[in-house]
Amino acid sequence: MKQPLLLITFCCFSLLANAAPRISNVKGSTENNATLVINGQGFGSHASINNVWFLGGKNGWIENSAVGTDPVTAPGTIRIYGSQGKLDRVTDKDKWSGSKSINLEVNPSNPSSNGAWASTWAYHYQPGFRKIFVSFWYKFQMVRFPSPGKSDPQHKFIGITRSGYDQCPQGADPLRSTNLWYWGYNINESMNFTHTPHIENFAWVGCPVPAGLDGPFTWYAFDYVFYNVRGIGYSYPPHGAAGMKSLAPYRETMRGAIDTTGLAARYNFDFGRWNRIDVTYDLGTRGNFDGRLKIRVLKPDGPYAGQQTGIDAEKILFYSDKPSATLPGGCSRCKPDLRDAFVWYNLFDRTSGGGGDQIVNNFIDDPYAQVETEARVEIGNNPDYEKATKLELQKPLSWSDTAVSVTLNYGGSFKGGDSAYLYVIDANGTASPGIPLTLGHADTLPPAAPGNLRKS
């Protein structure tokens, strides 16, 4: 069967220096999973073009894997663990695109190894990054609510782990710190919120305490990250140059820094519906306010359909008051400036709620990750990328300043015959104007150029 072929040309006679990327023409088939070549200017470079991790797509790993498959076999690295979960792995219970997704299930039929937590989690391991862009489709589904008096008030959802010791001074493996952003809520049949979403950042390394000392761990707090969200937050560590005095007050100060009036209503995802979550995390340079955390929630359907919401922390301070030389053993193998992995959690804190007995699915579909760049290609439903209410990432195959090729991905937002817009986003997150495409359309001739244009 002949593949539909697209060739659309757009005239572009002059570009300002450092302008947004601009597409001049697009060639190739617009069938799902076909190769599309995009020509233009200002695309820049793609720092991880040979290491883009994408499990979605028509012929992607999720879709081609048997139900129950362990994601440890996925390309790249994704590992699932759980102290209380059936580890449903690849599932056909629900999906955003295709017929399958990954499920992180919490189910009390599997005994927990830690009475304080009910949890299942997975992570994509990418050692030694300073900046990461992650996008995925997510659905939180409460299968069974907790019994009365057994609500779990804290649900941890996503995280970014840091590099720490390769080995503790005593030779044991360390507990490594995690930077978490999660929604805090009281799970009941009304799904009422008791806390607004907030960020919890405590950067520490825990090593086993030598025999005879109080333990079981000693904490070496040497790496802090502080946020300033729309002017609300801390432009300097809240406890001064001496750093964090204890973990609990630090968590509370960061919660206070993020909480603002109406935040929960504006920034929360829809329970029981698919939402796209984008996370851009740029640690910046140590000691400077040049890092960034941006989390966007795209809601394609339901009562909040069309909303793009999230948190945009434009200034992040990465700070340390304990350089590696002051740590036990000199920490000659420390890597405090980098991060190691992006983590998906389905984790409930039981310490305040008395222990829940809920059954919860966390469905994840079409996960995409890359480090050190925001460069990417997407299709959406608006000429302006920032105003699109439907968006799907495309798998890049090659990248230069003037040409990009991708494997076309309709995702769950589009189908053959739909109209869409194509965008190229550069390494800094600046999107090109969208150009129109008809997906799965028949052969298309380039439009005739108007005769009254003059080169400027």
C-alpha positions as CSV (number, residue, x, y, z in Angstrom):
1,M,0.0,0.0,0.0
2,K,1.4,3.4,-1.0
3,Q,2.4,5.5,2.0
4,P,0.9,9.0,2.1
5,L,3.7,11.5,1.4
6,L,3.8,15.0,2.8
7,L,5.9,17.9,1.4
8,I,4.9,21.3,2.8
9,T,7.1,24.3,2.2
10,F,7.0,27.6,4.2
11,C,8.9,30.6,3.0
12,C,11.2,32.3,5.4
13,F,13.3,35.2,4.2
14,S,15.0,36.6,7.3
15,L,15.6,35.4,10.8
16,L,16.7,37.5,13.8
17,A,19.7,36.2,15.7
18,N,18.8,33.9,18.6
19,A,15.2,33.8,17.3
20,A,12.9,30.8,17.9
21,P,13.3,27.8,15.8
22,R,11.5,28.0,12.5
23,I,10.4,25.2,10.2
24,S,10.7,25.7,6.4
25,N,9.5,22.4,5.1
26,V,8.4,18.9,6.1
27,K,8.9,15.8,4.0
28,G,7.7,12.2,4.5
29,S,4.7,10.1,5.4
30,T,2.2,11.3,8.0
31,E,1.2,7.7,8.9
32,N,1.6,6.7,12.5
33,N,5.1,5.3,13.1
34,A,6.4,6.7,9.8
35,T,9.6,8.8,9.4
36,L,9.2,12.5,9.0
37,V,12.0,14.9,8.0
38,I,11.8,18.5,9.2
39,N,13.9,21.2,7.6
40,G,14.4,24.8,8.9
41,Q,16.7,27.0,10.9
42,G,17.6,27.6,14.5
43,F,17.0,24.0,15.7
44,G,20.3,24.0,17.5
45,S,21.8,20.8,18.8
46,H,20.5,17.8,20.8
47,A,22.9,16.9,23.6
48,S,21.5,13.3,24.0
49,I,20.2,12.5,20.5
50,N,21.8,9.0,20.8
51,N,20.3,8.4,24.3
52,V,16.7,9.5,24.1
53,W,14.6,7.1,26.1
54,F,11.0,6.5,24.9
55,L,9.0,3.4,25.6
56,G,5.8,4.6,23.8
57,G,4.8,4.6,20.2
58,K,3.0,2.2,17.9
59,N,5.8,-0.3,17.9
60,G,7.4,0.8,21.2
61,W,8.6,-1.4,24.0
62,I,5.4,-1.2,26.0
63,E,3.1,-2.1,23.1
64,N,5.3,-5.0,22.0
65,S,5.7,-6.4,25.5
66,A,3.6,-9.2,27.0
67,V,1.3,-8.4,29.9
68,G,3.3,-9.0,33.1
69,T,6.6,-8.2,31.5
70,D,9.2,-6.8,33.9
71,P,10.3,-3.3,32.7
72,V,13.9,-4.2,33.7
73,T,14.0,-5.7,30.2
74,A,13.1,-2.4,28.6
75,P,15.7,-0.5,26.5
76,G,17.6,1.9,28.6
77,T,17.1,1.1,32.3
78,I,13.8,1.0,34.2
79,R,13.5,-1.0,37.4
80,I,10.5,-1.7,39.5
81,Y,10.6,-2.3,43.2
82,G,7.9,-2.5,45.9
83,S,7.5,-3.2,49.5
84,Q,3.7,-3.6,49.0
85,G,2.5,-4.2,45.5
86,K,1.6,-6.9,43.0
87,L,4.1,-5.4,40.5
88,D,1.6,-5.5,37.7
89,R,4.4,-4.3,35.4
90,V,3.1,-4.1,31.8
91,T,-0.7,-4.2,32.0
92,D,-3.8,-4.2,29.7
93,K,-6.0,-2.9,32.5
94,D,-5.7,0.7,31.2
95,K,-3.7,2.7,28.6
96,W,-3.3,6.2,27.2
97,S,-2.2,5.0,23.7
98,G,-2.2,1.6,22.1
99,S,-3.4,-1.2,24.3
100,K,-1.1,-1.4,27.3
101,S,0.7,0.7,29.9
102,I,3.0,0.2,33.0
103,N,1.2,-0.1,36.4
104,L,2.7,0.5,39.8
105,E,0.1,-1.0,42.1
106,V,-0.2,-0.8,45.9
107,N,-2.3,-3.7,47.2
108,P,-2.3,-4.9,50.8
109,S,-2.7,-8.5,49.6
110,N,1.1,-8.3,49.3
111,P,2.6,-7.8,52.7
112,S,4.7,-4.7,53.2
113,S,8.3,-5.0,54.3
114,N,8.1,-1.6,56.0
115,G,5.1,-0.9,58.2
116,A,5.5,2.9,57.8
117,W,5.0,2.8,54.0
118,A,2.9,1.2,51.4
119,S,4.8,1.6,48.2
120,T,5.8,0.5,44.7
121,W,8.2,2.5,42.6
122,A,10.2,2.5,39.4
123,Y,13.1,4.5,38.2
124,H,14.9,5.4,35.0
125,Y,18.6,5.3,35.7
126,Q,20.7,7.9,33.9
127,P,23.9,8.5,35.9
128,G,25.6,11.8,36.2
129,F,23.2,14.4,34.9
130,R,22.6,18.0,35.8
131,K,19.5,18.6,33.7
132,I,16.7,16.3,32.7
133,F,13.5,16.5,30.8
134,V,10.9,13.8,31.5
135,S,7.4,13.5,30.1
136,F,4.8,10.8,30.6
137,W,1.1,10.1,30.7
138,Y,-0.2,9.3,34.2
139,K,-3.5,8.1,35.7
140,F,-4.1,7.7,39.4
141,Q,-6.9,5.2,40.1
142,M,-8.2,4.4,43.5
143,V,-9.6,0.8,43.2
144,R,-10.5,0.5,46.9
145,F,-10.7,3.4,49.4
146,P,-9.2,3.0,52.8
147,S,-11.4,1.7,55.6
148,P,-12.6,4.4,58.1
149,G,-9.8,5.7,60.2
150,K,-7.1,4.3,57.9
151,S,-6.5,7.2,55.5
152,D,-3.0,7.8,54.2
153,P,-2.4,11.6,54.1
154,Q,0.8,11.7,52.1
155,H,1.2,10.3,48.6
156,K,4.7,10.5,47.1
157,F,4.5,10.6,43.3
158,I,7.7,11.6,41.5
159,G,11.3,12.2,42.4
160,I,14.9,12.8,41.2
161,T,17.6,11.1,43.0
162,R,21.1,12.5,43.6
163,S,24.5,11.0,43.3
164,G,26.2,10.6,46.6
165,Y,28.8,8.3,47.9
166,D,29.8,5.4,45.7
167,Q,30.6,3.8,49.0
168,C,30.2,4.7,52.6
169,P,33.2,5.2,54.8
170,Q,32.4,1.9,56.5
171,G,32.3,0.1,53.2
172,A,28.5,-0.4,53.1
173,D,26.1,0.9,50.5
174,P,24.5,4.2,51.3
175,L,20.9,5.4,51.4
176,R,20.9,8.2,48.8
177,S,18.8,11.3,49.1
178,T,15.9,12.1,46.9
179,N,14.4,15.3,45.7
180,L,10.6,14.8,45.7
181,W,7.7,16.7,44.4
182,Y,4.4,15.2,45.5
183,W,0.8,15.9,46.2
184,G,-0.2,15.7,49.8
185,Y,-3.8,14.7,50.5
186,N,-6.1,12.8,52.7
187,I,-7.4,9.8,50.8
188,N,-11.1,9.2,51.3
189,E,-14.2,8.7,49.2
190,S,-14.5,12.5,48.7
191,M,-10.8,12.7,47.7
192,N,-10.5,15.7,50.0
193,F,-7.2,17.6,50.2
194,T,-5.6,18.4,53.5
195,H,-2.4,19.7,52.0
196,T,-1.5,21.6,48.8
197,P,1.1,20.1,46.5
198,H,4.6,20.8,47.6
199,I,8.2,20.1,47.0
200,E,10.3,18.3,49.5
201,N,14.0,18.6,49.0
202,F,16.5,17.2,51.5
203,A,19.8,16.3,50.0
204,W,21.7,13.9,52.3
205,V,23.5,10.7,52.3
206,G,22.9,8.1,55.0
207,C,25.7,5.6,55.9
208,P,25.4,2.9,58.6
209,V,26.8,3.9,61.9
210,P,29.8,1.8,63.2
211,A,29.0,-0.8,65.9
212,G,28.5,0.6,69.4
213,L,27.1,4.0,68.3
214,D,23.6,5.1,68.1
215,G,22.1,4.3,64.7
216,P,21.1,2.9,62.5
217,F,22.3,5.7,60.2
218,T,24.3,8.8,60.4
219,W,23.3,11.6,58.0
220,Y,25.8,13.7,56.2
221,A,23.8,16.7,54.9
222,F,26.1,18.4,52.4
223,D,24.0,19.3,49.3
224,Y,21.0,21.6,49.4
225,V,18.6,22.8,46.7
226,F,16.4,25.8,47.4
227,Y,13.5,27.1,45.3
228,N,12.1,30.6,44.7
229,V,8.7,30.2,43.1
230,R,7.2,33.4,41.6
231,G,9.0,35.3,44.3
232,I,7.7,33.1,47.1
233,G,10.4,31.1,48.8
234,Y,14.0,31.5,50.0
235,S,16.7,33.3,48.1
236,Y,19.1,32.0,50.7
237,P,19.1,28.9,52.8
238,P,16.6,29.4,55.6
239,H,19.0,28.3,58.3
240,G,21.9,30.5,57.1
241,A,25.3,29.5,55.9
242,A,25.6,26.8,58.5
243,G,23.1,24.9,56.4
244,M,20.2,22.6,57.6
245,K,20.0,22.0,61.3
246,S,17.5,19.1,61.0
247,L,15.4,17.5,58.3
248,A,12.0,18.2,59.7
249,P,12.1,22.0,59.9
250,Y,13.7,22.1,56.4
251,R,10.8,20.1,55.0
252,E,8.3,22.4,56.6
253,T,10.0,25.6,55.4
254,M,10.0,24.3,51.8
255,R,6.4,23.3,52.1
256,G,5.6,26.9,53.3
257,A,7.7,28.2,50.4
258,I,5.6,26.5,47.8
259,D,2.1,26.7,49.3
260,T,0.1,29.7,48.0
261,T,-3.6,30.4,48.0
262,G,-5.5,28.3,45.6
263,L,-2.5,26.2,44.6
264,A,-4.2,22.8,45.1
265,A,-7.1,23.7,42.9
266,R,-4.9,25.2,40.2
267,Y,-2.0,22.8,40.1
268,N,-3.5,19.4,40.8
269,F,-4.1,16.7,38.3
270,D,-7.5,15.0,37.8
271,F,-7.9,11.8,39.7
272,G,-9.1,8.9,37.7
273,R,-8.2,10.5,34.3
274,W,-5.2,10.5,32.1
275,N,-2.9,13.6,32.5
276,R,0.4,14.4,30.8
277,I,3.1,15.4,33.3
278,D,6.2,17.2,32.0
279,V,9.2,17.8,34.4
280,T,12.2,20.0,33.5
281,Y,14.8,20.0,36.2
282,D,18.0,22.0,35.8
283,L,20.2,22.1,38.9
284,G,22.2,25.0,37.6
285,T,25.6,26.0,38.8
286,R,26.6,25.6,42.4
287,G,26.1,28.8,44.3
288,N,24.2,30.7,41.6
289,F,20.5,31.3,41.1
290,D,20.5,29.8,37.6
291,G,18.7,26.5,38.1
292,R,15.1,25.8,37.2
293,L,12.3,23.4,38.1
294,K,9.2,23.4,35.8
295,I,6.4,20.9,36.2
296,R,3.5,21.1,33.8
297,V,0.2,19.2,34.0
298,L,-1.8,18.9,30.8
299,K,-5.4,17.8,31.2
300,P,-6.9,16.6,27.9
301,D,-10.4,15.6,29.2
302,G,-12.8,15.8,32.1
303,P,-14.0,18.8,34.0
304,Y,-10.6,20.6,33.7
305,A,-10.1,19.7,30.0
306,G,-7.8,22.0,28.2
307,Q,-5.9,23.3,31.3
308,Q,-2.2,23.5,31.4
309,T,-1.1,24.0,35.0
310,G,2.0,23.4,37.1
311,I,4.8,24.9,39.0
312,D,7.5,27.0,37.4
313,A,10.4,27.8,39.7
314,E,12.6,30.0,37.5
315,K,15.4,30.4,40.1
316,I,17.0,27.5,41.9
317,L,20.0,27.9,44.2
318,F,22.2,24.8,44.5
319,Y,24.2,25.2,47.6
320,S,26.6,23.3,49.9
321,D,28.2,24.3,53.1
322,K,30.2,21.0,53.5
323,P,32.6,20.4,50.6
324,S,33.7,16.9,50.0
325,A,37.0,17.3,51.9
326,T,35.1,17.7,55.2
327,L,33.1,14.5,54.8
328,P,34.1,11.3,56.4
329,G,37.1,9.8,54.6
330,G,37.4,12.9,52.4
331,C,34.6,11.6,50.2
332,S,37.1,11.1,47.4
333,R,34.4,9.4,45.3
334,C,31.6,11.8,45.9
335,K,29.6,13.3,43.0
336,P,27.6,15.9,44.8
337,D,26.8,18.1,41.8
338,L,25.0,15.5,39.8
339,R,21.8,13.4,39.8
340,D,21.3,9.8,38.9
341,A,17.7,8.9,38.1
342,F,14.1,9.9,37.7
343,V,11.7,8.0,39.9
344,W,8.0,7.2,39.7
345,Y,6.4,6.4,43.1
346,N,3.1,5.0,44.3
347,L,4.0,5.5,47.9
348,F,1.8,6.2,50.9
349,D,3.0,7.4,54.3
350,R,1.2,5.4,57.1
351,T,2.8,7.1,60.0
352,S,0.1,9.7,60.4
353,G,-2.9,7.8,59.1
354,G,-2.7,4.7,61.1
355,G,-2.0,2.4,58.1
356,G,-4.1,2.3,55.0
357,D,-5.7,-0.7,53.3
358,Q,-6.4,0.9,50.0
359,I,-5.8,-0.6,46.5
360,V,-4.3,2.0,44.2
361,N,-3.1,1.8,40.5
362,N,-0.5,4.3,39.2
363,F,-0.7,3.9,35.4
364,I,2.2,5.3,33.4
365,D,2.3,5.3,29.6
366,D,4.6,6.7,26.8
367,P,7.4,7.7,29.2
368,Y,10.1,9.9,27.6
369,A,13.4,11.0,29.1
370,Q,16.5,12.8,28.0
371,V,19.3,14.6,29.8
372,E,21.1,18.0,29.4
373,T,18.6,19.4,26.9
374,E,15.0,20.3,26.3
375,A,15.3,19.9,22.5
376,R,12.4,17.8,21.2
377,V,9.7,17.6,18.5
378,E,6.0,17.5,19.3
379,I,2.6,17.6,17.6
380,G,-0.3,19.5,19.1
381,N,-3.7,21.1,18.3
382,N,-2.8,24.8,18.3
383,P,-0.4,27.0,16.2
384,D,1.0,28.2,19.5
385,Y,2.7,25.4,21.4
386,E,2.0,27.0,24.8
387,K,-1.7,27.1,24.1
388,A,-2.0,23.5,22.9
389,T,-4.4,21.3,24.9
390,K,-3.3,18.1,23.1
391,L,0.3,17.3,22.8
392,E,2.3,14.2,21.8
393,L,6.1,13.7,21.8
394,Q,7.9,12.4,18.7
395,K,10.9,10.1,18.9
396,P,13.9,11.9,17.4
397,L,16.2,10.0,15.0
398,S,18.7,12.7,14.0
399,W,19.2,16.3,14.8
400,S,21.1,19.3,13.3
401,D,20.6,23.0,13.3
402,T,18.8,22.8,10.0
403,A,17.2,19.3,9.9
404,V,15.6,16.9,12.3
405,S,14.1,13.5,11.6
406,V,11.5,11.8,13.8
407,T,9.4,8.7,14.1
408,L,5.8,10.0,14.0
409,N,3.8,9.2,17.1
410,Y,0.0,9.9,17.3
411,G,-0.1,8.8,21.0
412,G,-3.6,8.8,22.5
413,S,-4.4,12.3,21.3
414,F,-4.6,11.9,17.5
415,K,-5.7,9.5,14.8
416,G,-5.4,9.3,11.0
417,G,-7.3,12.1,9.3
418,D,-6.9,14.6,12.2
419,S,-5.4,18.0,11.8
420,A,-2.4,18.8,13.9
421,Y,0.5,21.2,14.3
422,L,4.2,20.3,14.4
423,Y,6.7,22.1,16.6
424,V,10.5,21.9,17.0
425,I,11.6,22.9,20.5
426,D,15.3,23.9,21.0
427,A,17.7,23.0,23.8
428,N,16.4,25.9,26.0
429,G,12.7,25.0,25.6
430,T,11.8,27.6,23.0
431,A,9.2,26.3,20.5
432,S,8.9,27.1,16.8
433,P,5.5,28.3,15.5
434,G,3.4,25.3,14.7
435,I,3.0,24.3,11.1
436,P,-0.2,22.4,10.0
437,L,-0.2,18.7,9.2
438,T,-3.0,16.4,8.2
439,L,-2.2,13.1,9.7
440,G,-2.5,10.0,7.5
441,H,-3.4,12.3,4.5
442,A,-3.0,11.4,0.9
443,D,-0.1,12.8,-1.2
444,T,0.2,16.5,-0.8
445,L,1.9,18.9,-3.2
446,P,3.8,21.9,-1.9
447,P,1.6,25.1,-2.0
448,A,2.4,27.6,-4.8
449,A,4.4,30.6,-3.5
450,P,2.5,33.9,-3.8
451,G,3.9,36.1,-6.6
452,N,4.1,39.4,-4.7
453,L,6.7,38.5,-2.1
454,R,10.0,40.3,-2.1
455,K,13.1,39.3,-0.2
456,S,13.9,41.7,2.7
